């Protein structure tokens, strides 16, 4: 029911946008590979890149967006080519440009075939989508997207989907064929720019806060959500507020006309350019759930409070009712025009820090190296993430730091240590990518709560929070390796051929899983899909 309503709503918005000719250049796609050349160019521009998605309008104040992409892949525009050649290899499918408005319309596909060697399982994905982007003068930009999908995944992903009823980051699953799933989603945004320094946006989508591959503050791991966002940005200071409407969980996809428990998240994120090379930012998240008899949230003054940390210090007897508060910092240091050192710290259950400190927290440290060892377009990244048990969880599990049966931050939940190494190299349209993830965590089962499953109430914890230790519980090790080769077809939609190999081992005290997976795809890589858990 909820999904149907949203589809109708965004189809209506899409119709209005086309009717009034609102059109092109909104967000940079929220895809870590696509963002690499943009981040490379912005490294010394004193532009905050830790709140994503980035706005193309803002980026163009520092760099030429299209030239940056073309230079990275050594692409040249050739208007003498045939219409078919230009549309396939270098242009948007439909592009309308004038002094006052711009419009682009592009079809998007993900077509893939794969084979899991264990049990000789054949996989596939068939995604069809349409993306519209536009701008009206200097004051309005928009985007609108709709994705329809059928897919069959490797066993470990299928198990996760059946347990959560959600395809990771991509919505509710419906059974399709023999072991496959049908799922779809819509998203869209409209942004207003009252002045050069202020952005106001309404939309349905995702956000990512940080400079790493993962985020411990807010990531795009979970499904889309409706939101309002306000940003103020100057040369030295930026401030953002995001109000998000979240859903506690999806429990039975076959039930119709169900009002699931909803909650509201209020995000404050602001920071300073301490110098040309150092950015320091502060983060606060508050989550409320106060349903009335109809299943809707009662209004709380905390939803519109613009002052960071004020909601966190109010007690539960205040008008903002029960509140899940977490705070954090994000730090990035740019060195030698090629290195980014970055750090995140998250402290959960802010009101109980005196009692629980320092047991409920997470930390991230990493490095990005562009044009590594003076080799053009060689990118290296190394990152370590540590999250203590019971972080992100709450006594009232309805206001845990989750949405749509998924974590809002890290896909492993809590009670883990993770190391990540990524290497990417591009030569003209050709690319090679390698990623390895090594993680250890203390898992929970049906009877225990050692702090890894953040959906479980703190009332059910097996070990008291002040006495808990990292990796307590069922000792589990993850070794995830993925190598893939790409050939870029069209930079406008990041359309590419991809052939890849994945090797995954998961071992614990009670069982083990092995996955060897080969795949071939023809896809527009515009989203981050996290299957590395």
For each residue, the residues with C-beta under 8 A, 3 or more apart:
1: 4 5 256 257 258
2: 5 6 247 260
3: 6 7 171 172 184 185
4: 1 7 8
5: 1 2 8 9
6: 2 3 9 10 186 204
7: 3 4 10 11 146 184 186
8: 4 5 11 12
9: 5 6 12 13
10: 6 7 13 14 144 146 186 187 188 204
11: 7 8 14 15 146 186
12: 8 9 15 16
13: 9 10 16 17 144 188 190
14: 10 11 17 18 132 144 146 188
15: 11 12 18 19
16: 12 13 19 20
17: 13 14 20 22 23 132 134 142 144 190
18: 14 15 21 132
19: 15 16
20: 16 17 136
21: 18 96 101 103 134 136
22: 17 101 103 134 135 136 140 142 190
23: 17 96 101 102 103 104 132 133 134 135 136 142
24: 92 95 96 97 102 103 104 133 134 135 141
25: 56 57 65 102 104 133 134 135 141
26: 55 56 133 134 135 141 142 143 189 191
27: 30 53 54 55 56 143 189
28: 34 35 38 52 53 54 55 56 59 65
29: 34 35 53 494 526 527
30: 27 35 52 53 206 208 220 526 527 528
31: 34 35 494 525 526 527 528
32: 35 36 213 528
33: 36 424 431 433 494 525
34: 28 29 31 38 494 525 526
35: 28 29 30 31 32 38 39 52 54
36: 32 33 39 40 72 370 379 424
37: 40 41 68 69 71 72 73
38: 28 34 35 41 42 49 54 59 63 65 68 69
39: 35 36 42 43 49 340 368 370
40: 36 37 43 72 370 371 379
41: 37 38 45 62 63 68
42: 38 39 45 47 49 59 62 63
43: 39 40 334 337 338 340 370
44: 276 277 334 337
45: 41 42 62 63
46: 235 273 276
47: 42 58 59 61 62
48: 51 233 238 271 273 279 281
49: 38 39 42 52 54 211
50: 209 210 211 271 279 281 330 332
51: 48 54 207 208 209 231 238 240 269
52: 28 30 35 49 207 208 209 220
53: 27 28 29 30 205 207 208
54: 27 28 35 38 49 51 58 59
55: 26 27 28 58 59 141 191 199
56: 25 26 27 28 59 60 65 141
57: 25 60 61 135 141 193
58: 47 54 55 61 62 199 233
59: 28 38 42 47 54 55 56 62 63 65
60: 56 57 63 64 65
61: 47 57 58
62: 41 42 45 47 58 59
63: 38 41 42 45 59 60 67 68
64: 60 67 68
65: 25 28 38 56 59 60 68 69
66: 69 70
67: 63 64 70 71
68: 37 38 41 63 64 65 71 72
69: 37 38 65 66 72 73 75 491
70: 66 67 73 74 75 76 77 491
71: 37 67 68 74 75
72: 36 37 40 68 69 377 426
73: 37 69 70 426 428 429 488 491
74: 70 71 428 429
75: 69 70 71 90 429 491
76: 70
77: 70 90
78: 81 86 90
79: 86
80:
81: 78 85 86 89 90
82: 85 86
83: 86 87
84: 87 88
85: 81 82 88 89
86: 78 79 81 82 83 89 90 91
87: 83 84 91 92 93
88: 84 85 489 490
89: 81 85 86 489 490
90: 75 77 78 81 86 490 491 492
91: 86 87 95 490 492
92: 24 87 95 104 105 106 492 493
93: 87 104 105 106 107
94: 103 104 105 106
95: 24 91 92 102 103 104
96: 21 23 24 101 102 103 104
97: 24 102 103
98: 101 102
99:
100: 136 137
101: 21 22 23 96 98 134 135 136 137
102: 23 24 25 95 96 97 98 134 135
103: 21 22 23 24 94 95 96 97 132 133 134
104: 23 24 25 92 93 94 95 96 131 132 133 134 492
105: 92 93 94 130 131 132
106: 92 93 94 130 131 492 493 524
107: 93 128 129 130
108: 127 128 129 130 131 145 147 493 524 526
109: 127 128 129 495 522 523 524
110: 125 126 127 149 521 522 523 524
111: 125 126 127 521 522 523
112: 123 124 125 498 519 520 521 522 523
113: 122 123 124 519 520 521
114: 122 123 124 154 517 518 519 520
115: 120 121 122 123 517 518 519
116: 119 120 121 123 154 155 515 516 517
117: 120 516 517 518
118: 121 155 514 515 516
119: 116 155
120: 115 116 117
121: 115 116 118 152 154 155 179
122: 113 114 115 152
123: 112 113 114 115 116 151 152 153 154 517 519
124: 112 113 114 150 151 152 180
125: 110 111 112 149 150 151 152 521
126: 110 111 149 150 151
127: 108 109 110 111 147 148 149 151 523
128: 107 108 109 147 148
129: 107 108 109 145 146 147 148 524
130: 105 106 107 108 145 146
131: 104 105 106 108 143 144 145 493 526
132: 14 17 18 23 103 104 105 142 143 144 145
133: 23 24 25 26 103 104 141 142 143
134: 17 21 22 23 24 25 26 101 102 103 104 141 142 143
135: 22 23 24 25 26 57 101 102 138 140 141 142
136: 20 21 22 23 100 101 139 140 141
137: 100 101 140
138: 135 193
139: 136 192 193 194
140: 22 135 136 137 190 191 192 193
141: 24 25 26 55 56 57 133 134 135 136 190 191 193
142: 17 22 23 26 132 133 134 135 188 189 190 191
143: 26 27 131 132 133 134 188 189
144: 10 13 14 17 131 132 186 187 188
145: 108 129 130 131 132 186 187 188
146: 7 10 11 14 129 130 184 185 186
147: 108 127 128 129 170 184 185 186
148: 127 128 129 184
149: 110 125 126 127 167 170 181 182 183 184
150: 124 125 126 176 177 180 181 182
151: 123 124 125 126 127 167 176 180 181 183
152: 121 122 123 124 125 158 176 177 178 179 180 181
153: 123 157 158 161 181 531
154: 114 116 121 123 157 158 502 515 517
155: 116 118 119 121 158 159 513 515
156: 159 160 504 506 513 515
157: 153 154 160 161 168 531
158: 152 153 154 155 161 162 179
159: 155 156 162 163
160: 156 157 163 164 168 533
161: 153 157 158 164 165 166 167 168 173 181
162: 158 159 165
163: 159 160
164: 160 161 405 406
165: 161 162 172 173 250 251 252 253 405
166: 161 170 171 172 173 223 250 404 405 406
167: 149 151 161 170 171 172 173 181 183
168: 157 160 161 221 406 411 529 530 531 533
169: 206 220 221 222 223 406 527 528 529 530
170: 147 149 166 167 183 185 223 529
171: 3 166 167 183 184 185 223 224 404
172: 3 165 166 167 183 250 253
173: 161 165 166 167 181 182 183 253
174: 181 182 183 253
175: 180 181 182
176: 150 151 152 180 181 182
177: 150 152 180
178: 152
179: 121 152 158
180: 124 150 151 152 175 176 177
181: 149 150 151 152 153 161 167 173 174 175 176
182: 149 150 173 174 175 176
183: 149 151 167 170 171 172 173 174
184: 3 7 146 147 148 149 171
185: 3 146 147 170 171 223 224
186: 6 7 10 11 144 145 146 147 204 224
187: 10 144 145 203 204 205 224
188: 10 13 14 142 143 144 145 203 204 205
189: 26 27 142 143 201 202 203 204 205
190: 13 17 22 140 141 142 201 202 203
191: 26 55 140 141 142 199 200 201 203
192: 139 140 199 200 201
193: 57 138 139 140 141 196 198 199 200
194: 139 198 200
195: 198
196: 193
197: 232 233 234
198: 193 194 195 230 231 232
199: 55 58 191 192 193 229 230 231 233
200: 191 192 193 194 228 229 230 231
201: 189 190 191 192 227 228 229 230 231
202: 189 190 227 228
203: 187 188 189 190 191 226 227 229
204: 6 10 186 187 188 189 224 225 226 227
205: 53 187 188 189 224 225 227
206: 30 169 220 222 224 225
207: 51 52 53 218 220 227 229 242 267
208: 30 51 52 53 215 218 219 220
209: 50 51 52 215 217 218 219 269 283 330
210: 50 214 215 216 217 219 330 342 344 364
211: 49 50 330 332 340 342 366 368
212: 215 342 344 364 366 383 385
213: 32 366 381 383 420 422
214: 210 219 364 383 385 409 410 418 420
215: 208 209 210 212 218 219 344 364 409 410
216: 210 328 344 345 346 362 363 364 385 387 409 410
217: 209 210 269 283 285 328 330 344 346 409
218: 207 208 209 215 267 283 285 408 409
219: 208 209 210 214 215 222 408 409 410
220: 30 52 169 206 207 208 527 528
221: 168 169 406 407 408 409 410 411 530
222: 169 206 219 225 402 403 404 406 407 408
223: 166 169 170 171 185 403 404 406
224: 171 185 186 187 204 205 206
225: 204 205 206 222 244 245 246 247 403 404
226: 203 204 244 245
227: 201 202 203 204 205 207 242 243 244 245
228: 200 201 202 242 243
229: 199 200 201 203 207 240 241 242 243
230: 198 199 200 201 240 241
231: 51 198 199 200 201 238 239 240
232: 197 198 237 238 239 240
233: 48 58 197 199 237 238 239
234: 197 237 238
235: 46 273
236: 272 273
237: 232 233 234 270 271 272 273
238: 48 51 231 232 233 234 270 271 281
239: 231 232 233 268 269 270
240: 51 229 230 231 232 267 268 269 270
241: 229 230 266 267 268 269 306
242: 207 227 228 229 265 266 267 269
243: 227 228 229 264 265 266 267 303 304
244: 225 226 227 264 265 266 267 403
245: 225 226 227 262 264
246: 225 262 263 264 265 287 402 403 404 408
247: 2 225 250 260 261 262 263 403 404
248: 260 261 262 263 289 397 398 399 402
249: 260 261 402 404 405 455
250: 165 166 172 247 253 260 404 405
251: 165 255 260
252: 165 255 258
253: 165 172 173 174 250
254:
255: 251 252 258
256: 1
257: 1
258: 1 252 255
259: 262 294 295 296
260: 2 247 248 249 250 251 295
261: 247 248 249 289 291 295 398
262: 245 246 247 248 259 289 291 295 296 297
263: 246 247 248 287 288 289 297 398 399
264: 243 244 245 246 287 288 289 297 300 303
265: 242 243 244 246 285 286 287 408
266: 241 242 243 244 285 286 287 288 302 303 305 311
267: 207 218 240 241 242 243 244 283 284 285
268: 239 240 241 282 283 284 285 308 309
269: 51 209 217 239 240 241 242 281 282 283 284
270: 237 238 239 240 281 282 308
271: 48 50 237 238 279 280 281 282 330
272: 236 237 279 280 281
273: 46 48 235 236 237 276 278 279
274: 278 279 280
275: 278
276: 44 46 273 334
277: 44 333 334 335
278: 273 274 275 331 332 333 334
279: 48 50 271 272 273 274 330 331 332
280: 271 272 274 329 330 331
281: 48 50 238 269 270 271 272 329 330 331
282: 268 269 270 271 308 327 328 329 330
283: 209 217 218 267 268 269 326 327 328 329 330 346
284: 267 268 269 308 309 311 312 325 326 327 328
285: 217 218 265 266 267 268 324 325 326 327 401
286: 265 266 302 311 312 320 323 324 325
287: 246 263 264 265 266 323 324 399 400 401
288: 263 264 266 297 300 302 303 320 321 322 323 324 399
289: 248 261 262 263 264 297 322 396 398 399
290: 297 298 300 321 322
291: 261 262 294 295 296 297 298
292: 295 296 297 298
293:
294: 259 291
295: 259 260 261 262 291 292
296: 259 262 291 292
297: 262 263 264 288 289 290 291 292 300
298: 290 291 292 321
299: 303
300: 264 288 290 297 303 319 320 321
301: 304 305 319 320
302: 266 286 288 305 311 314 319 320 323
303: 243 264 266 288 299 300
304: 243 301
305: 266 301 302 310 311
306: 241
307: 310
308: 268 270 282 284
309: 268 284 312 313 327
310: 305 307 313 314
311: 266 284 286 302 305 314 320 323 325
312: 284 286 309 323 325 327 350 351
313: 309 310 351
314: 302 310 311 318 320 323
315: 318 351
316: 321 322 323
317:
318: 314 315 321
319: 300 301 302
320: 286 288 300 301 302 311 314 323
321: 288 290 298 300 316 318
322: 288 289 290 316 396 399
323: 286 287 288 302 311 312 314 316 320 399
324: 285 286 287 288 349 394 396 399 400 401
325: 284 285 286 311 312 349 350 351
326: 283 284 285 346 347 348 349 350 392 401
327: 282 283 284 285 309 312 346 347 350
328: 216 217 282 283 284 344 345 346 347
329: 280 281 282 283 343 344 345
330: 50 209 210 211 217 271 279 280 281 282 283 342 343 344
331: 278 279 280 281 342 343 344
332: 50 211 278 279 340 341 342 343
333: 277 278 340 341 342
334: 43 44 276 277 278 337 339 340
335: 277 338 339 340 341
336: 339
337: 43 44 334
338: 43 335 369 370 371 372
339: 334 335 336 367 368 369 370
340: 39 43 211 332 333 334 335 367 368 370
341: 332 333 335 366 367
342: 210 211 212 330 331 332 333 364 365 366 367 368
343: 329 330 331 332 363 364 365 366
344: 210 212 215 216 217 328 329 330 331 362 363 364
345: 216 328 329 361 362 363 364
346: 216 217 283 326 327 328 361 362 363 387 391 409
347: 326 327 328 350 353 357 358 360 361
348: 326 360 361 362 390 391 392 401
349: 324 325 326 352 353 356 360 394
350: 312 325 326 327 347 353
351: 312 313 315 325
352: 349 355 356 360
353: 347 349 350 356 357
354: 357
355: 352 466
356: 349 352 353 359 360 465 466
357: 347 353 354 360 361
358: 347 361 388
359: 356 388 389 390 465 466 468
360: 347 348 349 352 356 357 388 389 390 391 465
361: 345 346 347 348 357 358 387 388 391
362: 216 344 345 346 348 385 386 387 388 391 409 410 414
363: 216 343 344 345 346 385 386 387
364: 210 212 214 215 216 342 343 344 345 383 384 385 386
365: 342 343 383 384
366: 211 212 213 341 342 343 381 382 383 384 420
367: 339 340 341 342 381 382 383
368: 39 211 339 340 342 379 380 381
369: 338 339 372 379 380 381
370: 36 39 40 43 338 339 340 379
371: 40 338 374 375 376 377 378 379
372: 338 369 375 378 379 380
373: 378
374: 371
375: 371 372 378 425
376: 371
377: 72 371 425 426 427
378: 371 372 373 375 423 424 425
379: 36 40 368 369 370 371 372 422 423 424 425
380: 368 369 372 421 422 423
381: 213 366 367 368 369 420 421 422 423
382: 366 367 419 420 421 422
383: 212 213 214 364 365 366 367 419 420 421
384: 364 365 366 417 418 419 420
385: 212 214 216 362 363 364 410 416 417 418 420
386: 362 363 364 416 417 418 470
387: 216 346 361 362 363 391 392 410 412 413 414 415 416
388: 358 359 360 361 362 391 414 415 451 468 470
389: 359 360 414 415 442 450 451 452 463 465 468 469 470 472 473
390: 348 359 360 393 414 415 451 458 461 465 468
391: 346 348 360 361 362 387 388 414 415 451 454
392: 326 348 387 400 401 402 407 408 409 413 414 454
393: 390 397 400 401 414 451 453 454 455 456 457 458
394: 324 349 397 399 400 401 457 458
395: 457 458 459
396: 289 322 324 399 457
397: 248 393 394 400 455 456 457
398: 248 261 263 289
399: 248 263 287 288 289 322 323 324 394 396
400: 287 324 392 393 394 397 454 455
401: 285 287 324 326 348 392 393 394 407 408 409 454
402: 222 246 248 249 392 405 406 407 408 454 455
403: 222 223 225 244 246 247 406 408
404: 166 171 222 223 225 246 247 249 250
405: 164 165 166 249 250 402 455
406: 164 166 168 169 221 222 223 402 403 411
407: 221 222 392 401 402 410 411 412 413 454
408: 218 219 221 222 246 265 392 401 402 403
409: 214 215 216 217 218 219 221 346 362 392 401
410: 214 215 216 219 221 362 385 387 407 413 414 416 418
411: 168 221 406 407 530 532 533
412: 387 407 416 418 439 441 452 533
413: 387 392 407 410 416 441 452 453 454
414: 362 387 388 389 390 391 392 393 410 451 452 454
415: 387 388 389 390 391 441 442 450 451 452 470 471 472 473
416: 385 386 387 410 412 413 439 440 441 442 452 471
417: 384 385 386 439 440 441 470 471
418: 214 384 385 386 410 412 437 438 439 440
419: 382 383 384 437 438 439
420: 213 214 366 381 382 383 384 385 435 436 437
421: 380 381 382 383 435 436
422: 213 379 380 381 382 433 434 435
423: 378 379 380 381 433 434 435
424: 33 36 378 379 431 432 433 434
425: 375 377 378 379 431 432
426: 72 73 377 430 431
427: 377 430 431
428: 73 74
429: 73 74 75 487 488 489
430: 426 427 485 486 487 488
431: 33 424 425 426 427 485 486 487 488 496
432: 424 425 483 484 485 486
433: 33 422 423 424 482 483 484 485 486
434: 422 423 424 481 482 483
435: 420 421 422 423 480 481 482 483 532
436: 420 421 479 480 481 482
437: 418 419 420 478 479 480 481 532
438: 418 419 477 478 479 480
439: 412 416 417 418 419 477 478 480
440: 416 417 418 471 475 476 477 478
441: 412 413 415 416 417 452 471 473 476 478
442: 389 415 416 450 451 452 470 471 472 473 474 475 476
443: 450 452 473 474 476 508
444: 448 449 450 451 452 453 456 473 474
445: 448 474
446:
447:
448: 444 445 462 473 474
449: 444 453 456 457 460 461 462
450: 389 415 442 443 444 461 462 463 468 472 473 474
451: 388 389 390 391 393 414 415 442 444 461 463 468 472 473
452: 389 412 413 414 415 416 441 442 443 444 473
453: 393 413 444 449 456
454: 391 392 393 400 401 402 407 413 414
455: 249 393 397 400 402 405
456: 393 397 444 449 453 460 461
457: 393 394 395 396 397 449 460
458: 390 393 394 395 461 465
459: 395
460: 449 456 457
461: 390 449 450 451 456 458 464 465 468
462: 448 449 450 473
463: 389 450 451 467 468 472
464: 461 467 468
465: 356 359 360 389 390 458 461 468
466: 355 356 359
467: 463 464
468: 359 388 389 390 450 451 461 463 464 465 472
469: 389 472
470: 386 388 389 415 417 442
471: 415 416 417 440 441 442 475
472: 389 415 442 450 451 463 468 469
473: 389 415 441 442 443 444 448 450 451 452 462
474: 442 443 444 445 448 450 508 509 510
475: 440 442 471 508 509
476: 440 441 442 443 506 507 508 509
477: 438 439 440 505 506 507 508
478: 437 438 439 440 441 504 505 506 533
479: 436 437 438 503 504 505 506
480: 435 436 437 438 439 502 503 504 532
481: 434 435 436 437 502 503 504
482: 433 434 435 436 500 501 502 503 532
483: 432 433 434 435 500 501
484: 432 433 498 499 500 501
485: 430 431 432 433 498 499 500
486: 430 431 432 433 496 497 498
487: 429 430 431 496 497
488: 73 429 430 431 491 494 495 496
489: 88 89 429 495 496 497
490: 88 89 90 91 493 494 495
491: 69 70 73 75 90 488 494
492: 90 91 92 104 106 495
493: 92 106 108 131 490 524 526
494: 29 31 33 34 488 490 491 524 525 526
495: 109 488 489 490 492 522 523 524
496: 431 486 487 488 489 522 523 524 525
497: 486 487 489 520 521 522
498: 112 484 485 486 519 520 521 522 523 525
499: 484 485 519 520 521
500: 482 483 484 485 518 519 520 521
501: 482 483 484 517 518
502: 154 480 481 482 515 516 517 518 519
503: 479 480 481 482 515 516 517
504: 156 478 479 480 481 513 514 515 517
505: 477 478 479 512 513 514 515
506: 156 476 477 478 479 512 513 514
507: 476 477 511 512 513
508: 443 474 475 476 477 511 512
509: 474 475 476
510: 474
511: 507 508
512: 505 506 507 508
513: 155 156 504 505 506 507
514: 118 504 505 506
515: 116 118 154 155 156 502 503 504 505
516: 116 117 118 502 503
517: 114 115 116 117 123 154 501 502 503 504
518: 114 115 117 500 501 502
519: 112 113 114 115 123 498 499 500 502
520: 112 113 114 497 498 499 500
521: 110 111 112 113 125 497 498 499 500
522: 109 110 111 112 495 496 497 498
523: 109 110 111 112 127 495 496 498
524: 106 108 109 110 129 493 494 495 496
525: 31 33 34 494 496 498
526: 29 30 31 34 108 131 493 494
527: 29 30 31 169 220
528: 30 31 32 169 220
529: 168 169 170
530: 168 169 221 411 533
531: 153 157 168
532: 411 435 437 480 482
533: 160 168 411 412 478 530
